[in-house]
């Protein structure tokens, strides 16, 4: 069983990743590096206002950090730590399912061998 804080982080990550626009923003930051909301709006088919709202949600999930830049412009940078926690959550979930799924497969294989 995972600690509750791991589940909470994973939930925030999965909620943030559920929206295709946020995934697009994360992909843009991953491929091009830190950017402002205006930079992202110039590259993506999303308005600057929508990008700003999505960036706020991504920041709440811990997936991006806001860094002050020149002339009061805020640049957003990816953070990998929350994504790694979500990956750990999924890995633990997969381990929990491996045993029962293997047992089910064995049962079905035995049943199929017995009926032939």
DAWO-V380976 format. One record per residue. N is the residue number from 1. RES is the residue in one letter. PHI is phi as a letter, one per 40 degrees, with the letter a starting at -180 (* if undefined). Layout:
N_RES_PHI + N_RES_PHI
//
This chain:
1_X_* + 2_X_c + 3_X_c + 4_X_d + 5_X_c + 6_X_c + 7_X_c + 8_X_c + 9_X_c + 10_X_d + 11_X_c + 12_X_c + 13_X_c + 14_X_c + 15_X_c + 16_X_c + 17_X_c + 18_X_c + 19_X_c + 20_X_c + 21_X_c + 22_X_c + 23_X_c + 24_X_c + 25_X_c + 26_X_c + 27_X_c + 28_X_c + 29_X_c + 30_X_c + 31_X_c + 32_X_b + 33_X_g + 34_X_d + 35_X_a + 36_X_c + 37_X_c + 38_X_c + 39_X_d + 40_X_c + 41_X_c + 42_X_c + 43_X_c + 44_X_b + 45_X_c + 46_X_b + 47_X_c + 48_X_c + 49_X_c + 50_X_c + 51_X_c + 52_X_d + 53_X_c + 54_X_c + 55_X_c + 56_X_c + 57_X_c + 58_X_c + 59_X_c + 60_X_d + 61_X_c + 62_X_g + 63_X_c + 64_X_b + 65_X_b + 66_X_c + 67_X_b + 68_X_c + 69_X_b + 70_X_c + 71_X_f + 72_X_g + 73_X_c + 74_X_b + 75_X_b + 76_X_b + 77_X_b + 78_X_c + 79_X_b + 80_X_c + 81_X_d + 82_X_c + 83_X_c + 84_X_c + 85_X_c + 86_X_c + 87_X_c + 88_X_c + 89_X_c + 90_X_c + 91_X_c + 92_X_c + 93_X_c + 94_X_c + 95_X_c + 96_X_c + 97_X_c + 98_X_d + 99_X_c + 100_X_c + 101_X_c + 102_X_c + 103_X_c + 104_X_c + 105_X_c + 106_X_c + 107_X_d + 108_X_c + 109_X_c + 110_X_c + 111_X_c + 112_X_c + 113_X_c + 114_X_c + 115_X_c + 116_X_c
//
